Amino acid sequence: MELRVRHSERHKTERIGWLRAAVLGANDGIVSTASLVLGVAAAGADSKALLVAGVAGLVAGAMSMAAGEYVSVSSQADTEGADLARERAELADAPEQEHAELAEIYVRRGLDRALADTVASQLMKQDALGAHARDELGISEVSTARPIQAAFASAGTFSVGAALPLCVVLLFPASLLMWVVPGSSLVFLALLGSLAAKVGGAPVLKAASRVTFWGALAMALTAGVGALFGVTV
């Protein structure tokens, strides 16, 4: 009696699209807002000015992230659409040549010629455009561009990330912010890196160290600029 075992797998690459945008947004929200607050604080501003600068940075940054993600991912989607349209036309005009092209891809991956021809024939019979999109162009359901999803993910997570340093500004007096903001922000960044690594199945320590290092560098440079000029702009 044959025993059939159902084996269901969910791979981490399914999360690449939204995870990349979410991590980028949250990281940028924490780093840019904390750096802005530090730069203004180093110039001698009071708590009210710091809060105004931070809120303005949150709004501007969230909109910038949304617009930037939408435009860049839309460009990717346009390119993918153009490639698919060209591939669709080539399949209609020269199906034999496209079959040979697909079979050659499988030969280069290790199949013998006869088996490659058979696989190409069967896949093209079922979904010719899908087979060429996946194996010739590298376009799949997992990696396909989603501009709206990327824009909302980046803007939303930027706002969440930016709100964390702003909460610190509200809770502590201006005299302590030069120490509390960078310290708390580094903790937030470490937690973000760890969470992103956990969700994506990557090494936690490496991810947390990487995001913390670059965040610390950004805050140090911005604080240095504020201290150097000593003015609130």
N, C-alpha and C positions, 0 to 999 in steps of 0.2 A: 504493500500500500504506500502510495507516494504522499509524503508529508509536505504540505505547502505552508511556508511561513511568510506571513505578511510583514514586510519590513518597510517602515515609513521613515524617511529621512528629511530633516529640515536643515539646510545648510546656511551658514552665516552670510554667504554672499547675497542671499535674498534681501538682506537688510542694508546693503551698500548704499543704495540711492538715498534713502531718508536718513540713515545714520551719519553719512558724510556731511550732509547739510545741517543736521541737528548739532553735531559736535562742533562744526565750524562756527555756527551761530552762537552757541553757548560760550565757547572759548573766546570768541571775539567780543561778546557782550561783557564778560568778566574783565578781560584784559584791557579793552579800550576804555571802559567806564572807570575802572580802578586807576588806570594810568592818567586819565583826564582829571579825576579828583585829586590825585597826588600832585600832578603838575600845577593845578590851581592852588592847592593847599601849600605847596612849597613857595608859591609867590606871595603867601600871607593872607589869603582870602578867609572870610569867616564862613560859618556853617551854612548860612543862607545862600551865599554865592556858590559854595560847593554843591549844594543840592540843586540849584538852578542849572549849573553846568552839567551835573550828572543826568538830570532829567532830559535836558536838551540833547545830550549825547545819546541817551537811550532812544528817544524818538527818531533822531536823525540816523542813528546806526541801524535801527530796525528797518526803516524804510530803505536805506541804502543796501542792506543785506537782501531784502526782498527783491528790490529792483535788479541788483547785480546777479543774484541767482537766477531770476526769471530770464533775464536777457542772455546770460551765458548758456543756460541749459536749453533755452529756445534755439540758440544757434546750433547746439548739438542736435536738437530734434530736427531742425531744418536740414542739416547735413545728412542725417539718417534718412529723412524722407526723400531727399534728392537721390541718394544711393539706391533706395528701394525702388523708386520710380524708374531709374535707369536699368536696374536689374529686371524689373517686370517687363520692360520693353525688350530687353535682350532675350528673355525667356520666350517671348512671343515671336521674335524675329529669327532666332537661331537656337532652338531647343537642343539640337544635337551638340552644338559647340558648348552650350552651358552644361550639358550632361558630362561631356568630356572634362570640362574644367572642374566640376565637382568631384568626379572620380579621381582626377589627378591630386586633388587635395587629400583624399583618403589614402592614396598611394604614398604620399609624402608622410602621412601619419603612421604608416606601417602596414597597411593592408596590401595583399597582393592584387595584381591588376584585375583578375576575374572577380574577386570578391568586392573590390572597390566599385567596379561597374554595376554589380548587382545591388549594392547598397545605394549607390547614386540613383539607380532606376527606381527602386522602391520608395526612397525618400521623396523624389521628385513626383512620383505618382500620387503620393499622399498630400504633399504640400511643397511644391517646387520653390516658391518664393521664400517660404520659411526656412527650407534647407539651405538655400544660398545666403539668406540673411544671416543665419547662425554660423555656418561653416566658412563662408567666403568673406562676409563683411564683418563678422564678429558682433552682430546685433542680436540680442536675445531679450526675452521678457524680463529677465533680471536686470540687465544693464541699460535697457532703453531709457531715453531721456523723458523726464516728467517735470516740466517747468513749474507748474502750479504747486505740485507737492514740494519741490525744492524751495520755492519762494516762501511758502507758509512755514515750512519747517525751520528755515533759517531765521525768518523774522520773529517767529514765536520763541525759539530757543535763545536768540539774541536778547530779547526782552527779559526773559527769565534770568539769563546770566547777568545782564546789566542791573537788574533789580537787586542783586545780592550786595554789591558794594554800596548801593544807595541806602539799603537798610542799615548798613554799618554807619553811614553818614548820619542817619536819623538817630541812631542809638548812642553815639559817642560824641563828646565835645570836640571842637575843632583842634584843640591842643593835642589830642591823642591820635588824630586821624593819620598822621604821617607814619605811625607805627601799626595802628590797628588795621587800616585799609590794606596795606600790602600783606600783612600776616594772614588776615582772614581770606584775602583773595587767593593766596597761594594754597590755602587749605581747600577752597572751593575748586581751584584748578586741579588739584590732586584728586579730589573726589570725582570731578568730571572725567579726567583721564582714566581713572579706575573703572567708572561706570561704563564708559564707552568701550574700554577693553573687554569688560565682562560681557557686554551685549554682543560685541563682535568676535568674541572668542580669541582675543589677542592676549599677550603677556601683560598683566596688570601693572607690575612695577615699572616696566619699560615705558608704557604709555603715560603713567602718572608722572614719571621723572621728566619725560620729554615736554609735556605740556606745562609743567611747573617751571622748568628752566627758561623757556621762551617767555612765559608770562612775567617772571622775575626780571628778565632782561628788559622787556618793554617798560615795565613800571619804573625801573631804575633810571633808564634813559629819559623818560618823561619827567620824573621828579627832578632830575639834573637840569633839564631845560628850564623848568619853573624856578628853581633856585638860582640859576644863572641870570635870568632876566629880572627876577624879583618883582614882576608886575602881573596884575590880573587882566587878562584880555577877554 
